[in-house]
Amino acid sequence: MKLAAVAAAEPAMSFLAPAAPEPARKGFLGSLFRPKARPPERVVKAAAVRTLPGSAMVQTRKGSVCGDPTIRGATLAPISGKLRGCGIAEPVQVTSIDGVALSMAATMDCGTARALKSWINRGLRPNVPSDVVKLQIAGAYTCRGRNNQRGAPVSEHGRGKAVDVSGFTLANGKSVSIARDYHREKMIRASHKAACGIFGTTLGPGSDGFHEDHLHFDTVARRTPYCR
């Protein structure tokens, strides 16, 4: 069919009154006037967490935080502390990481949550005989001085950049305590050593007298990691 014939066959358009729905055009002209299909909504709904520049984390998957569906918890309002230097601009309260439950909901920033996930997968799981199912959390965000000492600089705990681990539980039922088992369990010492570089600071038994019963990890920026 010639193009002129197709154009002549088109019904006249009325601007005076609503017309009945026009049948879909076929052929070449139909392809020109046919509206583009709306993008499927499932693409939008399936989107994970995204970050907008200069804004708080946007949570689009229920129960996940930090743009990672394996980090479970909730986003919190910005925290300001009673001491100068304390607080978290974009805090999250983490309850589990990559299938490993935390013994208590731990408040921290997303950088620390992601570093803890890296340690679980790269530092802890490779060194234990059975999968890890729970971390015993001894501390996370707390607005206080370093090592709880009056007059000391603000601890990284007070900035949401630190987490203390006092033990863990394995899938085979074994419960490991830093205070009790550190010196007799090679897997704990190996896991402690593997945290160096994942975190800016790693401290444990024998480091400074303040960390005899737990491993301290923080994400303070350092040119060279401080590991004791």
C-alpha positions as CSV (number, residue, x, y, z in Angstrom):
1,M,0.0,0.0,0.0
2,K,1.3,3.5,-0.9
3,L,1.9,6.0,1.8
4,A,-0.7,8.5,0.3
5,A,-3.4,5.9,0.4
6,V,-2.7,5.1,4.1
7,A,-2.9,8.8,5.0
8,A,-6.2,9.2,3.1
9,A,-7.7,6.3,5.0
10,E,-7.0,7.9,8.4
11,P,-10.2,9.3,10.1
12,A,-10.5,13.1,10.5
13,M,-9.6,14.4,14.0
14,S,-12.2,16.4,15.9
15,F,-11.4,19.2,18.3
16,L,-15.0,19.9,19.4
17,A,-16.0,16.9,21.4
18,P,-14.3,13.8,22.9
19,A,-14.1,11.1,20.3
20,A,-14.4,7.4,20.8
21,P,-11.1,5.6,21.4
22,E,-9.2,5.5,18.2
23,P,-8.2,2.0,17.0
24,A,-4.5,1.3,17.1
25,R,-2.8,2.4,13.9
26,K,-1.0,-0.3,12.0
27,G,2.0,-0.1,9.7
28,F,4.5,2.7,9.3
29,L,2.3,5.6,10.6
30,G,1.3,3.6,13.6
31,S,4.9,3.1,14.6
32,L,5.4,6.9,14.4
33,F,2.4,7.8,16.7
34,R,2.4,4.9,19.1
35,P,3.4,6.0,22.6
36,K,6.5,4.3,24.2
37,A,5.7,1.7,26.7
38,R,6.1,2.6,30.4
39,P,9.1,1.0,32.0
40,P,8.0,-2.0,34.1
41,E,7.5,-1.1,37.7
42,R,9.2,-4.2,38.9
43,V,12.5,-2.7,37.9
44,V,12.0,0.2,40.3
45,K,10.7,-2.1,43.1
46,A,13.6,-4.5,42.7
47,A,16.2,-1.7,43.1
48,A,18.4,-2.1,46.2
49,V,19.5,0.7,48.5
50,R,21.0,3.7,46.7
51,T,22.9,6.7,48.0
52,L,22.1,10.2,46.9
53,P,25.2,12.5,46.9
54,G,25.3,14.6,50.1
55,S,22.2,12.9,51.5
56,A,21.3,10.2,54.0
57,M,21.1,6.6,52.9
58,V,17.9,5.8,51.0
59,Q,16.5,2.5,52.0
60,T,14.4,0.8,49.4
61,R,14.6,-2.8,50.5
62,K,12.8,-3.4,53.8
63,G,15.1,-4.5,56.5
64,S,18.4,-3.8,54.7
65,V,20.8,-0.9,55.3
66,C,24.0,0.5,53.8
67,G,23.1,-0.4,50.2
68,D,23.7,-4.1,51.0
69,P,20.8,-6.6,51.3
70,T,23.0,-8.8,53.5
71,I,23.4,-6.1,56.1
72,R,20.2,-6.2,58.1
73,G,18.9,-3.6,60.5
74,A,17.3,-0.1,60.4
75,T,18.4,3.4,59.5
76,L,18.3,5.9,62.3
77,A,18.1,9.7,62.6
78,P,21.4,11.6,62.9
79,I,22.9,11.3,66.4
80,S,24.6,14.1,68.2
81,G,26.5,13.3,71.4
82,K,26.9,15.2,74.7
83,L,30.6,15.4,74.1
84,R,32.2,17.5,71.4
85,G,33.2,15.2,68.6
86,C,30.6,12.6,69.3
87,G,27.8,11.7,66.9
88,I,27.0,10.0,63.7
89,A,25.6,11.8,60.7
90,E,24.1,8.7,59.0
91,P,23.7,6.0,61.7
92,V,22.4,2.5,61.2
93,Q,21.4,-0.1,63.8
94,V,22.7,-3.5,62.6
95,T,21.1,-6.8,63.7
96,S,22.8,-9.2,61.4
97,I,25.5,-9.3,58.7
98,D,25.6,-11.9,55.9
99,G,23.6,-14.4,57.9
100,V,25.5,-13.9,61.1
101,A,23.3,-12.6,63.9
102,L,24.6,-9.9,66.3
103,S,24.0,-10.6,70.0
104,M,22.6,-7.1,70.3
105,A,21.6,-4.4,67.8
106,A,24.7,-2.4,67.2
107,T,24.7,1.3,66.2
108,M,27.5,2.4,63.8
109,D,28.1,4.0,60.5
110,C,27.9,2.2,57.2
111,G,31.7,2.1,56.7
112,T,32.1,0.2,59.9
113,A,29.2,-2.2,59.1
114,R,30.8,-3.0,55.7
115,A,34.2,-3.5,57.3
116,L,32.7,-5.9,59.8
117,K,31.1,-7.8,56.9
118,S,34.6,-8.0,55.2
119,W,36.1,-9.3,58.4
120,I,33.4,-11.9,58.9
121,N,34.0,-13.3,55.4
122,R,37.7,-12.7,55.0
123,G,39.0,-12.9,58.5
124,L,36.7,-15.0,60.6
125,R,35.1,-17.6,58.4
126,P,38.3,-18.9,56.8
127,N,39.8,-19.5,60.2
128,V,37.1,-21.4,62.0
129,P,36.1,-25.1,61.6
130,S,32.4,-24.4,61.3
131,D,30.3,-21.5,60.0
132,V,29.8,-18.6,62.3
133,V,26.2,-18.0,63.3
134,K,26.4,-15.3,65.9
135,L,28.8,-12.5,67.1
136,Q,28.9,-11.5,70.7
137,I,28.9,-7.7,70.6
138,A,30.4,-6.0,73.6
139,G,30.1,-2.4,72.4
140,A,29.3,-0.2,69.4
141,Y,28.3,3.5,69.5
142,T,28.9,5.1,72.9
143,C,29.7,8.8,73.4
144,R,32.8,8.6,75.7
145,G,36.5,9.2,75.9
146,R,39.0,6.6,74.7
147,N,39.2,3.6,76.9
148,N,36.6,5.2,79.2
149,Q,39.3,7.5,80.5
150,R,38.2,10.9,81.8
151,G,39.7,13.7,79.7
152,A,40.9,11.4,77.0
153,P,40.1,12.2,73.3
154,V,36.8,11.0,72.1
155,S,36.8,7.3,71.3
156,E,36.0,6.1,67.8
157,H,33.0,4.4,69.5
158,G,31.7,8.0,70.0
159,R,31.8,8.5,66.2
160,G,30.1,5.3,65.3
161,K,33.3,3.9,63.8
162,A,34.0,1.1,66.3
163,V,32.7,-2.2,67.3
164,D,33.9,-4.6,70.1
165,V,33.5,-8.4,69.7
166,S,33.8,-10.5,72.8
167,G,33.1,-13.9,71.2
168,F,31.2,-15.9,68.6
169,T,29.1,-19.0,68.2
170,L,29.7,-21.6,65.5
171,A,27.1,-23.7,63.6
172,N,28.4,-26.8,65.3
173,G,27.3,-25.4,68.7
174,K,30.7,-24.3,69.9
175,S,30.8,-21.0,71.8
176,V,34.1,-19.1,71.8
177,S,35.0,-16.4,74.3
178,I,37.9,-13.9,73.8
179,A,38.5,-13.6,77.5
180,R,38.6,-17.4,78.1
181,D,39.9,-18.8,74.8
182,Y,42.1,-16.2,73.2
183,H,45.4,-17.8,74.2
184,R,44.4,-21.4,73.7
185,E,42.5,-21.1,70.5
186,K,44.6,-20.4,67.4
187,M,41.5,-19.6,65.3
188,I,40.8,-16.5,67.5
189,R,44.3,-15.2,67.2
190,A,44.3,-15.8,63.4
191,S,41.0,-14.1,63.1
192,H,42.3,-11.1,65.1
193,K,45.4,-10.9,62.9
194,A,43.3,-11.0,59.7
195,A,41.4,-7.9,60.8
196,C,44.5,-5.8,60.4
197,G,44.0,-3.7,57.3
198,I,40.3,-4.3,57.0
199,F,40.1,-1.9,60.0
200,G,42.3,1.0,60.8
201,T,42.7,-0.2,64.3
202,T,42.6,-3.7,65.7
203,L,43.2,-4.3,69.4
204,G,42.9,-7.4,71.6
205,P,44.4,-9.2,74.6
206,G,48.0,-8.1,75.3
207,S,47.6,-4.8,73.3
208,D,47.3,-2.2,76.0
209,G,45.6,-3.6,79.1
210,F,42.2,-2.3,78.1
211,H,41.2,-5.0,75.6
212,E,41.8,-8.3,77.5
213,D,38.3,-9.6,77.0
214,H,37.3,-8.4,73.6
215,L,38.6,-7.5,70.1
216,H,38.3,-3.8,69.3
217,F,37.9,-2.9,65.6
218,D,37.5,0.7,64.3
219,T,37.6,2.3,60.9
220,V,39.6,5.5,61.7
221,A,41.5,6.6,58.6
222,R,45.3,5.8,59.0
223,R,48.1,5.7,56.5
224,T,49.3,2.5,58.2
225,P,46.9,0.3,60.1
226,Y,47.5,0.1,63.9
227,C,47.3,-3.6,64.9
228,R,48.1,-4.9,68.4
